[in-house]
Amino acid sequence: MSDQGRWSSAETPGQRAESEESLRRLAEQYGAEWAELAASAWFRPQNDGILLGPPSAGKTSFLAALQAACERVVDGRELSMVPGCETALPGIPTLESRTYGFQLHSRTLPGQGKTAEGEGSYSIRLRDTPGNLLCDLAANSASTSGVVADFLADSRSASWLVLVVDSVNPQLELWRGCLAPLVGRLVQERTDAAVQVAGSAHKILSPGEPVFVEPERRLAVQRVLVVINKIDLFGTTAMADLRRSPELSLDPRLRAFAELTPEELVLRLDPIQTAQELLGGGLGLLRSALAPNAKLAVALVSCMGFQEMAKRERRRQRAFGVREALDYLAVGHVARPITPIHTLTDLNPNRWEGRT
């Protein structure tokens, strides 16, 4: 695995070497115990992620679609995936958390211009979680059920959080009931860990003195991706409703829209506002809870792809947005249909007014 993207605090070989030298000096001066504590606070694997979503939202289907989605070159950039010993199987309910590991290789083909940012090889682990996790949190924000406890334990090493929303059946009330407790529990888990590390370090460096620790309350993850899944069904249903509308004959603008394919209609959606409606306005909470340098984005995804477009282009049906979602998670690369949310201003429905 390349050094790039491996550590959150040491992103280049030079920075990593400098940090490792600092750890060596700490071990010499204060002992191996303090050096180990410092390492746990400084270094965090950047390629571990957790998928969350209601039952039947398509989390496992998303995982199962990753490899096939990589099997093509886009804009001269090649992604290839080598699966681990265990692969996700779509259509099988996830009853307990499972981890899927794989290697992702990213490169720009010869003659395609400048080397893309994030080129290299990455060892990735994605944790699939059962849908009843969110149900437990919605029913009881302080739930200590086994599935919640396992999730919080996994969150300590995760640097990505992927929220999978079913665009056809979003379960809006469930998201409204669980998102705030979810963020609160994750923030508290990170705060408790920071207090524990700082307290242990204080005992080693300044034994006998009182400890005052008040860490900033933030999510520890570096990237959050909201996946609006089954967007092909969303677009197909919307187009069918539009074409049956009695107002179609009265409004030329509606007639123009009715000529679009479901994929063309989806590409005209505002992903941020679509996610806001499906989550009940939860994007603001996520952006506020993240550190300023952490990233938040929305992805429009179909694990199956658009049937009508495949027939029109005489090609096999392929996933939509899955490749781009993986590329974003692994290296932070943003390409349509990924839409980043840099600040709370990006959540304003009128954010494009006055721009050219």
N, C-alpha and C positions, 0 to 999 in steps of 0.2 A: 504494500500500500504506500502511496506517495505521502510525503509529509504534508503536502498542501491539503487542507481540509481536515487534518487529523486532530489537531489541537485547537481549542478556542483561544488559548493564550500564547501559543507559539505557532504561527501560521507559516513561517518559513524555516528552512533548515538552520539559518543563522540564529534566528530568535529562539528556536528550540534548543540549540546547543548552548546558548547563553543561559537559558532557564535551567538546563540540566547542570551547568557549572554552578549556578546559584544554589541548587539543591545539594550538590556535593559539599559546598562550603558550609551550608546549614547543618548537614549531617556531621561534619567534622567539629563544628562549634557547639551544637546543641544536642547531637545524637540522632540516631536513625528514626526515632519516634516522631520527633518534630519535623524532620524532612519528609516523612510519609504523610503527615498532616498537611504540610504545605503543598505537596504534590496533589493531594485530593482536592485542595481548594483552587489550585492554579490550572490543572489540566482536566479537560473534560472531553471525552470522545465526541466528535461532531457528526458522526454518521449512524447514530442510534435514534430511532424514531418510534412513536407510539401512534396507532390508529384508534380513533374513538368514533362511535356513531351508534344510532339506535339499531335494534334488530332489523335485518333485511335492508340496511342502507347501502350495502355493496362494498363493505370494507375488504372482505376476502376476495371478492371479484376484482377489485382494484389491484390487490397484490398479485393475483393470478394473471392479470393482463400485462404486467410490467415487462416480461421478457419479450413477448411478441411485439409490444409497442416499440421496443428498441431496435427491431430488425429492419431499419430503414435509415437512410441518410437524409438529413434535413439541412438545407443551406450549407452543404459541404461539411457538416458536422456529424460525426458518427458516434453513437452510443451502442455499446455492446454489454450484455449482461451474462454472467456465468453464475447459475443458481447454486445454492448450497445443497446439503443432503436432503432437505425437506422443502417441498414447494406447496403453495396454497392451491386448494381445489375449490373452484366456484360452486355455489349451490349447496355447500355443506355448512350448516350453522356452526358458529364458533361458540362452544359451550365453556371453554376456558382459554386463558391467554396463551398464545403460541408465538414463538419468535422465528422469523424466516431470515436467513443470512444469504448474502450473495456478493459477488464482486461486480463493480460497474467500471467500465473503461470508457473514457471520453477522449476523442482526438479529432483534429481537423485534417481532412484528407489533403494530400499533396496538391499544390496548385490552386487551393481554395482561399488563398489570402492569409491574413494574419491569424496566428494561433489563438484560439478562443480561450477566454479566462476559465480557469477551472479544469484545464486539460490534465489528464492523469488517470490513475487507478484508485478506486475507493472500495474499502470493505464496509458493507452496509448491513445493518440489522434493523428490521422492522417488526414491531410487536403488534400483533392483532389481538384485540380485546373483545370479550362478549358484549352484546348489545345491552344486556341487563345491568351493566355497570352504570350507564346513564340513568336508567330507571331507578336504581338504588339511590343515586344522589338526588334525583328529583323528589323521591318519596321522603328521604331523610338526609339533609345536607351533612349531618354528622355521622353518617353510616360508617360502621366499621366491619361491614361484611367482608368475607374472604376475597371477593373479586375486587372490592375497593382497596383493601389493604395491599393486594398484589400489585394493583395499578400504581399506587403511591410509591411502593418500593421500586418498581420499574422506572418511575419518573425521575428518580435520583440520577440516573445515568443517561437519560434521553435528552437529545439536543433538538429534536424535531417533535412537533405535535401536529397530527393530521386529523382534522375534524371532517368526517364524511357525512354529508347531508343528502338525503333522497329528495330530489327536486320534484318528484311526482307525489310523494307522501312524506313531506318534511317533518311531520310531528312537531309542529311549532310550539305547542304547549309543553312538550317534553324538553325542548331546548331552552325555553324560557325558564323552566323550573330547575334545570340542572346546570346551566352554563355558569352562573355566578357561584354556586357551591363548588363546581369543578375548579374554576380559577382560584377561588379562595383556598381550597385544600392544597392545590399545587403550590401556591405562593407560601402557604404555611409550612409545607414540607421543605421547601427551599430555605425558608427562614430558620426553621429548627435545625437544619443541617449546618447552616452558617454559624448559628449560635454554638452548636456542639463543637465544630472545628475551632472556632475562636476561643471557646472556653477551655478546651483541651490544650491549645497552644499557650494560653495564658498560664495554665498550671505549670507548664514546662518552663516558660521564660520568666514568670513572675510569681512563684509559689507564695501562697499566704496572703496575696493582695486581692481586694474585691474585683469582681469582673463586671464591666458595664458594656453590654453589646446591644446595639440597636441597628441591625442591618436593614438596608433598603428592601421594602417589600415588592419584589418583582418576580415574574416567572423566570425560571432558570433556562428555558429553552431558547435556542438561537433563531429558530424559524417555526412559524405556524402557518399551515396551509389549510384553508377551508375548501374542501372538494365538494362542488355541487355536482353530484353524481346523477346518472341516468338522464343526462341532459338531452339525449336523443328522444326519449319518450316525452320529455317536457316539450320539445320543439314539435314533435309529431302531433301531440294532443292539441297544442296551441294552434297549429296550422289547420287541423281538422275542424276545430271550433270556429276559426275565422272563416273558412270556406263555406261553413253552414250558416253563417250569420245573415239574417235578413237585411242588415244594413250594407251588405257588400255591394248591392246594385246602386246604392245611393251615394256612396263615397268613393271617389276615384283613388284616394290614397289607400283605402283598404283593398281595393282590387289590385293595386300594385304590390302590396304586401302578400296577397294571396298567390301571386306568381312565384314567390320565393320557395326554395326547398326548406325543410326543417333546419338543416345545417346553416343555411344562409340567414335564417331568422335568428338562430342562436348566436351567431357571430355579431348580430346587431344589438344583442342584449347588453345592458350595463351590468357586468358581473358583480360589482360592489353592491349596487342597489338590490339586485336579485338575491344576493347572500343576506343582506340586511332584512329583507322581507321573510326569507325562509328561516332565519335564526331569531327573528324577533328583535333585531337591533343589537345583536351581541358583538358586532365587530368593534364598536367603540370600547367595550370592556376589554377585549383582547388586546387592542392597540395600547390602551392605557396601562395594562398590566405588564407589557413587555418592556425590556430595556430599550433605550433610544436607538442602540445599534442593532437590535434584533429585528427580524424581518417578518412581515405579515403579508399574505397574498390570498387571492381567491382564484380557484381553477374551475373552469367549466369542463366536465369530464363525462365521457360515455365509454364504459369498458367494452361495449359491443360495437359502437360506431353507428354511423348513419346509413341505413340500408338504401334509401333513395339515392344518395350521392354515390354510393358504390356502384349501383346499377347504371347511373348516368355516365360515370367515368369508366365503366366496364372493368372494374377491379374487385378484388375480394374486400369484404367489409373489414374495417380495421378500427381499432380503438381511437377515440378522439380525446386529446388533452392529457392522456396518461403519460406519454413520453415526456411532454413538457413539464408535467407535475414532478416526475422523478428528477429531471434535469434541474429544476428549481430547488428541490430538496437537497440534492447532492452537492451542487456547486453554486446555487443562487442565481442561475441563469434564468432570465425572464424573457419569455416569448409567448405570443398569442397561442392559446386563450388564458394565459396567466396574467392577472392584474394585481400589481403590488399596492399596498396601502402604507404609505410612508408616515403620514401624520393623520390626526383626526380631521384635518381639512379635507382629506380625500374622501371622507364619508358624506360630504355635502352634495346633495343631488344636483346642485347648480354649479359644481366645481369647474365645468367646462365653459361657462359663460365668460365671454370676453377674451377667449383664447382663439388663436388662429391655428 
